[in-house]
Amino acid sequence: MENWITDIMEQYGYFGILLMIALENLFPPIPSEVILTFGGFMTINTSLTPLGVIIVATMGSLIGAIILYFIGRWLDVERLERIIDRWGGILRVKKEDIRRADAWFDKYGYWAVFLCRMVPLIRSLISLPAGMSGMRLAPFLFFTTIGTLIWNTILVMLGTTVGDNWSDIVSFMDVYSNIVYGVIALVVIVVIYLYIRRARKF
């Protein structure tokens, strides 16, 4: 996958970076670390500039985030509640669980969007609950842009700084990503355990 990504970027320049980042937001297995650090490296031996790479990468992130946001708006809380009415017994999920999660996102959603834009995998998926909770589009775009700019700037500038050794940054970020994935898996296991334990009490 890494060779495919870098080939597209080398062939299409800024447009290739924008395309790859937009796809990365829609398909999280595509690593933004490769796109951004290699984009930074490209500024050394091509006409691309660090600022240009950061701008088009941020635009690509916003395109992907907006698409997922509107998917979330379509799959809103009311629609989820109708699904729970039909399948809640099997899924062991109640309407109250959906409302509680929605209330949490209403309270902390803006900070969640901002912080999660710097967390692998979650940086893409956070757009879905933002849309589902009915978060206003303008604040969503603002916090998404700020969080994305920070993430993009750090990785692009690292790629520019280390040059030919940009892949070393990718290796380091892989370790960071694996730690994040492990934490996510642990949280999922704990949540499933709590749901099962609660279901057995009723």
Solvent accessible surface area in square Angstrom, and as a share of the most:
residue,aa,sasa,rsa
1,M,125,0.56
2,E,73,0.33
3,N,117,0.60
4,W,121,0.42
5,I,0,0.00
6,T,15,0.09
7,D,81,0.42
8,I,32,0.16
9,M,0,0.00
10,E,108,0.48
11,Q,128,0.57
12,Y,111,0.42
13,G,13,0.13
14,Y,77,0.29
15,F,123,0.51
16,G,0,0.00
17,I,0,0.00
18,L,33,0.16
19,L,65,0.32
20,M,1,0.00
21,I,0,0.00
22,A,10,0.08
23,L,47,0.24
24,E,6,0.03
25,N,0,0.00
26,L,48,0.24
27,F,117,0.49
28,P,29,0.18
29,P,104,0.66
30,I,15,0.08
31,P,35,0.22
32,S,2,0.02
33,E,11,0.05
34,V,4,0.02
35,I,0,0.00
36,L,0,0.00
37,T,0,0.00
38,F,10,0.04
39,G,0,0.00
40,G,0,0.00
41,F,29,0.12
42,M,8,0.03
43,T,19,0.11
44,I,96,0.49
45,N,98,0.50
46,T,62,0.36
47,S,106,0.68
48,L,18,0.09
49,T,67,0.39
50,P,43,0.27
51,L,122,0.61
52,G,16,0.15
53,V,0,0.00
54,I,15,0.08
55,I,84,0.43
56,V,22,0.12
57,A,0,0.00
58,T,10,0.06
59,M,93,0.41
60,G,0,0.00
61,S,0,0.00
62,L,37,0.18
63,I,75,0.38
64,G,0,0.00
65,A,1,0.00
66,I,55,0.28
67,I,75,0.38
68,L,18,0.09
69,Y,0,0.00
70,F,101,0.42
71,I,81,0.41
72,G,0,0.00
73,R,107,0.39
74,W,158,0.55
75,L,52,0.26
76,D,43,0.22
77,V,20,0.12
78,E,102,0.46
79,R,75,0.27
80,L,32,0.16
81,E,27,0.12
82,R,141,0.51
83,I,66,0.33
84,I,18,0.09
85,D,97,0.50
86,R,186,0.68
87,W,111,0.39
88,G,8,0.08
89,G,72,0.69
90,I,130,0.66
91,L,98,0.49
92,R,133,0.49
93,V,32,0.18
94,K,93,0.39
95,K,60,0.26
96,E,90,0.40
97,D,12,0.06
98,I,30,0.15
99,R,119,0.43
100,R,146,0.53
101,A,62,0.48
102,D,32,0.17
103,A,58,0.45
104,W,135,0.47
105,F,14,0.06
106,D,92,0.47
107,K,148,0.63
108,Y,94,0.36
109,G,1,0.01
110,Y,75,0.29
111,W,155,0.54
112,A,14,0.11
113,V,0,0.00
114,F,34,0.14
115,L,100,0.50
116,C,27,0.16
117,R,1,0.00
118,M,42,0.19
119,V,41,0.23
120,P,6,0.04
121,L,57,0.28
122,I,45,0.23
123,R,3,0.01
124,S,1,0.01
125,L,71,0.35
126,I,14,0.07
127,S,0,0.00
128,L,48,0.24
129,P,46,0.29
130,A,0,0.00
131,G,0,0.00
132,M,42,0.19
133,S,22,0.14
134,G,40,0.38
135,M,17,0.07
136,R,163,0.60
137,L,65,0.32
138,A,72,0.55
139,P,20,0.13
140,F,1,0.00
141,L,51,0.25
142,F,119,0.50
143,F,44,0.18
144,T,0,0.00
145,T,35,0.20
146,I,63,0.32
147,G,0,0.00
148,T,0,0.00
149,L,67,0.33
150,I,66,0.33
151,W,17,0.06
152,N,0,0.00
153,T,50,0.29
154,I,94,0.48
155,L,2,0.01
156,V,0,0.00
157,M,81,0.36
158,L,66,0.33
159,G,0,0.00
160,T,34,0.20
161,T,108,0.63
162,V,46,0.26
163,G,8,0.07
164,D,116,0.60
165,N,88,0.45
166,W,29,0.10
167,S,49,0.31
168,D,87,0.45
169,I,27,0.14
170,V,11,0.07
171,S,66,0.43
172,F,138,0.58
173,M,15,0.07
174,D,64,0.33
175,V,85,0.49
176,Y,74,0.28
177,S,6,0.04
178,N,97,0.50
179,I,108,0.55
180,V,19,0.11
181,Y,92,0.35
182,G,41,0.39
183,V,83,0.48
184,I,42,0.21
185,A,51,0.39
186,L,110,0.55
187,V,81,0.46
188,V,75,0.43
189,I,109,0.56
190,V,68,0.39
191,V,63,0.36
192,I,92,0.47
193,Y,123,0.47
194,L,80,0.40
195,Y,67,0.26
196,I,69,0.35
197,R,115,0.42
198,R,71,0.26
199,A,22,0.17
200,R,199,0.73
201,K,151,0.64
202,F,173,0.72
